């Protein structure tokens, strides 16, 4: 996967909380210890994100996106 964004943190999904519209993803990384991203429920389902997955938190100035290979 290639992106222009340079602020990326690799980690493991610790928790997925799905709401009616959005989902909260807790990602365990080395430093800092945890990053929380709020993304759409549709994105969680499209990427098939579940606890234990290895993912990358891509940080933009106004948001955190999730990438999965």
C-alpha positions, 0 to 999 in steps of 0.5 A, a space after each residue: 500500500 502506498 499513500 502520500 500521508 507520512 504520519 502512520 502508526 502500525 499497531 494491533 486492533 484491541 477493540 471494535 465498537 460498532 454503533 448505528 453509523 460509526 465505529 470506534 477502533 482501539 489500536 495498540 501501538 508502541 508509542 504512544 500506547 493507544 490510538 483511537 479512531 472513529 470511522 464509519 461502520 461501513 469502512 469497518 465492514 468493508 475492511 473486515 476489521 476485527 480484534 487482533 488484526 494488524 493495521 496502520 493508523 494514518 494520521 491527517 491533520 484533522 482525522 485518523 484513517 485506518 489502512 489494512 493490507 
